[in-house]
Amino acid sequence: MDKPEFTRAMVSQTALELLMGDITQQDTDAIVNAANSSLLGGGGVDGAIHRAAGPQLLEETRTLGGCQTGDAKLTRGYRLKARYVIHAVGPIYRAGDESVAWLLASAYRRSLEVAAEHGLQSVAFPSISTGAYGYPVELAAPVALEAVHEALSAPTPVKLVRFVLFNPPTLRAFSQALAALAQRHPDVQPIS
């Protein structure tokens, strides 16, 4: 595997980290669930988070009335190390549909807005929409990081954003997108 250019940076006053791992094991204030619009659990990250959090998570999500694509809602974390789960609904990828990038960016931005509204200081994201929803990770990673950069450019209590990625190709795609982001935005400073 080629060595990524870098996997850590400062964006304004917030640390941004990329790592490979299990999002259900993160001890951040919140983890983000790549949820479906029902918020009632599913496969992939969604299923893993529901299993790790326990049945109380499903009980709480039943009271939320679902969630629109591009939006996010907060629940407690129950048996997770994270105190909260932010359920973000990304789009199903459709080649040639210009709305998918906007909806994906919105899911990331809304997650950070929800975190800020609740005074949370650390958030861990998966790669939203790149599993069962079929969004190619090499297209999704730049959209995700640009949206996070935009959200962190405004004052926020969030001091750590961590992307917890499932495998080496996904980490590589996000690392390359982070390097490109740093070239476009001088406020993105690599840290070793």
Contacts in CASP RR format, 6 or more apart in sequence:
PFRMAT RR
TARGET T0000
AUTHOR 0000-0000-0000
METHOD contacts of the structure
MODEL  1
MDKPEFTRAMVSQTALELLMGDITQQDTDAIVNAANSSLLGGGGVDGAIH
RAAGPQLLEETRTLGGCQTGDAKLTRGYRLKARYVIHAVGPIYRAGDESV
AWLLASAYRRSLEVAAEHGLQSVAFPSISTGAYGYPVELAAPVALEAVHE
ALSAPTPVKLVRFVLFNPPTLRAFSQALAALAQRHPDVQPIS
1 168 0 8 1.000
1 172 0 8 1.000
2 172 0 8 1.000
4 18 0 8 1.000
4 171 0 8 1.000
4 172 0 8 1.000
4 175 0 8 1.000
4 176 0 8 1.000
4 179 0 8 1.000
5 175 0 8 1.000
5 176 0 8 1.000
5 178 0 8 1.000
5 179 0 8 1.000
5 190 0 8 1.000
6 175 0 8 1.000
6 178 0 8 1.000
6 179 0 8 1.000
6 182 0 8 1.000
6 190 0 8 1.000
6 191 0 8 1.000
6 192 0 8 1.000
7 17 0 8 1.000
7 18 0 8 1.000
7 19 0 8 1.000
7 171 0 8 1.000
7 175 0 8 1.000
7 178 0 8 1.000
8 15 0 8 1.000
8 16 0 8 1.000
8 17 0 8 1.000
8 18 0 8 1.000
8 190 0 8 1.000
8 191 0 8 1.000
8 192 0 8 1.000
9 15 0 8 1.000
9 16 0 8 1.000
9 178 0 8 1.000
9 182 0 8 1.000
9 188 0 8 1.000
9 189 0 8 1.000
9 190 0 8 1.000
9 191 0 8 1.000
10 16 0 8 1.000
10 188 0 8 1.000
10 189 0 8 1.000
10 191 0 8 1.000
11 148 0 8 1.000
11 149 0 8 1.000
11 152 0 8 1.000
11 153 0 8 1.000
11 161 0 8 1.000
11 185 0 8 1.000
11 187 0 8 1.000
11 188 0 8 1.000
12 152 0 8 1.000
12 153 0 8 1.000
12 187 0 8 1.000
13 159 0 8 1.000
14 152 0 8 1.000
14 156 0 8 1.000
14 158 0 8 1.000
14 159 0 8 1.000
14 160 0 8 1.000
14 161 0 8 1.000
15 159 0 8 1.000
15 160 0 8 1.000
15 161 0 8 1.000
15 191 0 8 1.000
16 145 0 8 1.000
16 148 0 8 1.000
16 152 0 8 1.000
16 161 0 8 1.000
16 162 0 8 1.000
16 163 0 8 1.000
16 178 0 8 1.000
16 188 0 8 1.000
17 160 0 8 1.000
17 161 0 8 1.000
17 162 0 8 1.000
17 163 0 8 1.000
18 162 0 8 1.000
18 163 0 8 1.000
18 165 0 8 1.000
18 171 0 8 1.000
18 174 0 8 1.000
18 175 0 8 1.000
18 178 0 8 1.000
19 162 0 8 1.000
19 163 0 8 1.000
19 164 0 8 1.000
19 165 0 8 1.000
19 171 0 8 1.000
20 164 0 8 1.000
20 165 0 8 1.000
20 166 0 8 1.000
20 167 0 8 1.000
20 168 0 8 1.000
20 170 0 8 1.000
20 171 0 8 1.000
21 164 0 8 1.000
21 165 0 8 1.000
21 166 0 8 1.000
22 48 0 8 1.000
22 164 0 8 1.000
23 31 0 8 1.000
23 32 0 8 1.000
23 45 0 8 1.000
23 48 0 8 1.000
23 49 0 8 1.000
23 124 0 8 1.000
23 125 0 8 1.000
23 126 0 8 1.000
23 164 0 8 1.000
24 31 0 8 1.000
24 48 0 8 1.000
24 49 0 8 1.000
24 51 0 8 1.000
24 52 0 8 1.000
24 53 0 8 1.000
24 80 0 8 1.000
25 81 0 8 1.000
26 81 0 8 1.000
26 82 0 8 1.000
26 124 0 8 1.000
26 162 0 8 1.000
26 164 0 8 1.000
27 81 0 8 1.000
27 82 0 8 1.000
28 82 0 8 1.000
28 122 0 8 1.000
28 123 0 8 1.000
28 124 0 8 1.000
28 160 0 8 1.000
28 162 0 8 1.000
29 82 0 8 1.000
29 83 0 8 1.000
29 84 0 8 1.000
29 115 0 8 1.000
29 120 0 8 1.000
29 121 0 8 1.000
29 122 0 8 1.000
29 123 0 8 1.000
30 74 0 8 1.000
30 82 0 8 1.000
30 83 0 8 1.000
30 84 0 8 1.000
30 85 0 8 1.000
30 86 0 8 1.000
30 115 0 8 1.000
30 120 0 8 1.000
30 122 0 8 1.000
30 123 0 8 1.000
30 124 0 8 1.000
31 49 0 8 1.000
31 80 0 8 1.000
31 82 0 8 1.000
31 84 0 8 1.000
31 85 0 8 1.000
31 86 0 8 1.000
31 123 0 8 1.000
31 124 0 8 1.000
31 125 0 8 1.000
31 164 0 8 1.000
32 72 0 8 1.000
32 85 0 8 1.000
32 86 0 8 1.000
32 87 0 8 1.000
32 88 0 8 1.000
32 111 0 8 1.000
32 123 0 8 1.000
32 124 0 8 1.000
32 125 0 8 1.000
32 126 0 8 1.000
32 128 0 8 1.000
33 45 0 8 1.000
33 46 0 8 1.000
33 49 0 8 1.000
33 85 0 8 1.000
33 86 0 8 1.000
33 87 0 8 1.000
33 88 0 8 1.000
33 126 0 8 1.000
34 44 0 8 1.000
34 45 0 8 1.000
34 46 0 8 1.000
34 88 0 8 1.000
34 90 0 8 1.000
34 126 0 8 1.000
34 127 0 8 1.000
34 128 0 8 1.000
34 129 0 8 1.000
34 131 0 8 1.000
34 133 0 8 1.000
35 41 0 8 1.000
35 46 0 8 1.000
35 67 0 8 1.000
35 87 0 8 1.000
35 88 0 8 1.000
35 89 0 8 1.000
36 42 0 8 1.000
36 46 0 8 1.000
36 89 0 8 1.000
37 66 0 8 1.000
37 67 0 8 1.000
37 68 0 8 1.000
37 69 0 8 1.000
37 89 0 8 1.000
38 66 0 8 1.000
39 61 0 8 1.000
39 64 0 8 1.000
39 65 0 8 1.000
39 66 0 8 1.000
39 67 0 8 1.000
39 73 0 8 1.000
39 87 0 8 1.000
39 89 0 8 1.000
40 58 0 8 1.000
40 61 0 8 1.000
40 62 0 8 1.000
41 47 0 8 1.000
41 50 0 8 1.000
41 58 0 8 1.000
41 61 0 8 1.000
42 50 0 8 1.000
43 132 0 8 1.000
44 131 0 8 1.000
44 132 0 8 1.000
45 126 0 8 1.000
49 57 0 8 1.000
49 80 0 8 1.000
49 85 0 8 1.000
50 57 0 8 1.000
50 58 0 8 1.000
52 79 0 8 1.000
52 80 0 8 1.000
53 77 0 8 1.000
53 78 0 8 1.000
53 79 0 8 1.000
53 80 0 8 1.000
53 85 0 8 1.000
54 78 0 8 1.000
54 79 0 8 1.000
56 76 0 8 1.000
56 78 0 8 1.000
56 79 0 8 1.000
57 75 0 8 1.000
57 76 0 8 1.000
57 77 0 8 1.000
57 78 0 8 1.000
57 85 0 8 1.000
60 75 0 8 1.000
60 76 0 8 1.000
61 75 0 8 1.000
61 87 0 8 1.000
64 73 0 8 1.000
64 75 0 8 1.000
64 87 0 8 1.000
66 73 0 8 1.000
67 73 0 8 1.000
67 87 0 8 1.000
67 89 0 8 1.000
68 89 0 8 1.000
69 89 0 8 1.000
69 90 0 8 1.000
69 91 0 8 1.000
69 103 0 8 1.000
69 107 0 8 1.000
70 88 0 8 1.000
70 89 0 8 1.000
70 90 0 8 1.000
70 91 0 8 1.000
70 103 0 8 1.000
70 104 0 8 1.000
70 106 0 8 1.000
70 107 0 8 1.000
70 110 0 8 1.000
71 88 0 8 1.000
71 89 0 8 1.000
71 106 0 8 1.000
71 107 0 8 1.000
71 110 0 8 1.000
72 86 0 8 1.000
72 87 0 8 1.000
72 88 0 8 1.000
72 89 0 8 1.000
72 107 0 8 1.000
72 110 0 8 1.000
72 111 0 8 1.000
72 113 0 8 1.000
72 114 0 8 1.000
73 86 0 8 1.000
73 87 0 8 1.000
73 114 0 8 1.000
74 84 0 8 1.000
74 85 0 8 1.000
74 86 0 8 1.000
74 87 0 8 1.000
74 114 0 8 1.000
74 118 0 8 1.000
75 84 0 8 1.000
75 85 0 8 1.000
75 87 0 8 1.000
76 83 0 8 1.000
76 84 0 8 1.000
76 85 0 8 1.000
77 83 0 8 1.000
77 84 0 8 1.000
77 85 0 8 1.000
82 124 0 8 1.000
84 118 0 8 1.000
84 120 0 8 1.000
86 111 0 8 1.000
86 114 0 8 1.000
86 115 0 8 1.000
86 123 0 8 1.000
88 107 0 8 1.000
88 108 0 8 1.000
88 110 0 8 1.000
88 111 0 8 1.000
88 128 0 8 1.000
89 107 0 8 1.000
90 103 0 8 1.000
90 104 0 8 1.000
90 107 0 8 1.000
90 128 0 8 1.000
90 129 0 8 1.000
90 133 0 8 1.000
91 99 0 8 1.000
91 100 0 8 1.000
91 103 0 8 1.000
91 104 0 8 1.000
91 107 0 8 1.000
91 129 0 8 1.000
91 133 0 8 1.000
91 135 0 8 1.000
92 100 0 8 1.000
92 129 0 8 1.000
92 133 0 8 1.000
92 134 0 8 1.000
93 100 0 8 1.000
93 129 0 8 1.000
93 133 0 8 1.000
93 134 0 8 1.000
93 135 0 8 1.000
93 136 0 8 1.000
94 100 0 8 1.000
100 129 0 8 1.000
100 135 0 8 1.000
101 139 0 8 1.000
101 143 0 8 1.000
104 128 0 8 1.000
104 129 0 8 1.000
104 135 0 8 1.000
104 140 0 8 1.000
104 143 0 8 1.000
104 144 0 8 1.000
104 147 0 8 1.000
105 143 0 8 1.000
105 144 0 8 1.000
105 146 0 8 1.000
105 147 0 8 1.000
105 150 0 8 1.000
106 147 0 8 1.000
107 128 0 8 1.000
107 129 0 8 1.000
108 125 0 8 1.000
108 128 0 8 1.000
108 143 0 8 1.000
108 144 0 8 1.000
108 147 0 8 1.000
108 148 0 8 1.000
108 151 0 8 1.000
109 147 0 8 1.000
109 148 0 8 1.000
109 150 0 8 1.000
109 151 0 8 1.000
111 123 0 8 1.000
111 125 0 8 1.000
112 123 0 8 1.000
112 148 0 8 1.000
112 151 0 8 1.000
112 152 0 8 1.000
112 156 0 8 1.000
112 158 0 8 1.000
112 161 0 8 1.000
113 151 0 8 1.000
115 123 0 8 1.000
115 156 0 8 1.000
115 157 0 8 1.000
115 158 0 8 1.000
116 156 0 8 1.000
116 157 0 8 1.000
116 158 0 8 1.000
119 157 0 8 1.000
120 157 0 8 1.000
120 158 0 8 1.000
121 157 0 8 1.000
121 158 0 8 1.000
121 159 0 8 1.000
121 160 0 8 1.000
122 158 0 8 1.000
122 159 0 8 1.000
122 160 0 8 1.000
122 161 0 8 1.000
122 162 0 8 1.000
123 158 0 8 1.000
123 160 0 8 1.000
123 161 0 8 1.000
123 162 0 8 1.000
124 161 0 8 1.000
124 162 0 8 1.000
124 163 0 8 1.000
124 164 0 8 1.000
125 144 0 8 1.000
125 148 0 8 1.000
125 161 0 8 1.000
125 162 0 8 1.000
125 163 0 8 1.000
125 164 0 8 1.000
126 163 0 8 1.000
126 164 0 8 1.000
126 165 0 8 1.000
126 166 0 8 1.000
127 137 0 8 1.000
127 140 0 8 1.000
127 141 0 8 1.000
127 144 0 8 1.000
127 163 0 8 1.000
127 165 0 8 1.000
127 166 0 8 1.000
127 170 0 8 1.000
127 174 0 8 1.000
128 135 0 8 1.000
128 140 0 8 1.000
128 144 0 8 1.000
129 135 0 8 1.000
129 140 0 8 1.000
130 136 0 8 1.000
130 137 0 8 1.000
130 140 0 8 1.000
130 170 0 8 1.000
137 169 0 8 1.000
137 170 0 8 1.000
137 173 0 8 1.000
137 174 0 8 1.000
138 173 0 8 1.000
138 176 0 8 1.000
140 173 0 8 1.000
141 170 0 8 1.000
141 173 0 8 1.000
141 174 0 8 1.000
141 176 0 8 1.000
141 177 0 8 1.000
142 177 0 8 1.000
142 180 0 8 1.000
142 181 0 8 1.000
144 163 0 8 1.000
144 174 0 8 1.000
144 177 0 8 1.000
145 174 0 8 1.000
145 177 0 8 1.000
145 178 0 8 1.000
145 181 0 8 1.000
146 181 0 8 1.000
148 161 0 8 1.000
149 181 0 8 1.000
149 185 0 8 1.000
149 188 0 8 1.000
152 158 0 8 1.000
152 161 0 8 1.000
153 187 0 8 1.000
163 174 0 8 1.000
165 171 0 8 1.000
165 174 0 8 1.000
178 188 0 8 1.000
181 188 0 8 1.000
182 188 0 8 1.000
182 189 0 8 1.000
182 190 0 8 1.000
END
